Amino acid sequence: MASYFNVTNPATGELIQEVKINTDEEVKQALRDGHESFKKWSKINAHERSRLIKKWSEKVIENKDELAKIMTEENGKPLSESLGEVDYSVAYLDWYAEEAKRVYGRTIPANTEVKRIIVTREPIGLVAAITPWNFPAAMMARKAAPALAAGCTFIVKPASETPLTGMKFIDLAHEAGIPKDAIQYVNGRGSVIGDLFTNSDYVRKITFTGSTPVGKNLIKNSADTVKHVTMELGGHAPLIVAEDADLDYAAKQTVGTKFRNAGQTCVCANRILVHENVVDKFTEKFVAEVRKLTVGNGLNDGIDVGPIINEKGYTKIVDQINNAKEKGAEVVLGDKYDADQEKGFFFIYPTVLKNVTTDMTIMHEETFGPVAPITSFKTIEEAVELANSTPYGLAAYFFTNDYRTGTYLHDHLQFGIIGWNDGGPSAAHAPFGGMKESGLGREGGIEGIEPYLETKYMSVGGL
């Protein structure tokens, strides 16, 4: 008898759909099919692969409203954000449709007259992906588009909280003419399918977006078969406001990067570090902007902040707020909740804390929620030390109009993505990824197709 899991609306707790759990044998068969399909898909010329990915992009655009509605129902984010995410995912499809035609080799001058050295690039093989619930369309596109463009086949396990968006996204790829075995999805428990992926000899690459502990486990389990890995893992982004910053602009940008998707993104500003001479003024302006945010069901008009994805996430956020309060943080705004465990919905209203200190949990653990902790610093060197005092290195932000301060911060912050007077630096044509325990490899930009390619070198003698 088949087993199923429930997909519910986190804003209401209502059942959206039951999704079938694939058996181990079904997953293994899908991996075999993907491996066999690679033999054909990898031989399709780059221009034809490009055409099919462009057709996929067109299908996504045609179904934009439906995709966004599905996303908001299962994820909770405001419909406007879901529509924006669909556009963001299309940007990846369009970018890598073009990059498919730009996988170049080269000829290297030989050290003798009778040889010629040729370097070519080839697709790596079957790629297995595990995508997160917070960006179910964009993270799918960010991984699948370069894989297919390179000539790889692709199989994904979407997050169990939000599988419907990814399933629809891949169905549209099939409608566009991409072979069904070239891009597939399977559903089930992450730990079970993750093991099937890493243990399979058919899979040549694992790509994962999610928590650092899970990523580390996937890396370890991929070692036995020496799989290539790309890991986009946890973050704990600092946001620095220098003394000379435009405080009105900084406040608005900080609201955008902190409260998007209810603070449930890996690049959210988690630690707001403000120069001591302007911290009170900045906090006042920031709170004024946060007060404008409206909390509720993302399907309703005018909603800025939706629900927390589940009870586990809700409990973690509440615990961090309480820990900060117990250790002396002052609640400037928020600390307000609308949660019903029985019905299954959990809302946390945007919360701003000040006088936050480094002994508080919120300064060391990724929050993944709509809580903004503010602390102050005396010197820019102190700000950098605070910002870097984490094992994570995904994203960082700073606001200054002094090029010397900006250059210093760029050179000394240990993060893969940096926004200078910019709270939204992500773009399909730019490399996205982190340093330290925030990951391995880059997604997006010309760098994003590299992890899906092998390099082959041939020396031709006797010429």
Beta strands, then each sheet from edge to edge (+ up, - down):
strand 1: 4-8
strand 2: 15-20
strand 3: 106-108
strand 4: 116-123
strand 5: 126-130
strand 6: 153-157
strand 7: 183-185
strand 8: 203-209
strand 9: 228-232
strand 10: 237-241
strand 11: 269-275
strand 12: 330-333
strand 13: 337-340
strand 14: 345-348
strand 15: 351-354
strand 16: 371-377
strand 17: 392-393
strand 18: 395-399
strand 19: 417-420
strand 20: 435-436
strand 21: 439-440
strand 22: 453-460
sheet 1: 1+ 2-
sheet 2: 3+ 4- 22+
sheet 3: 7+ 6+ 5+ 8+ 9+ 21-
sheet 4: 12+ 15- 16- 11- 10- 18- 19-
sheet 5: 13+ 14-
sheet 6: 17+ 20-
end
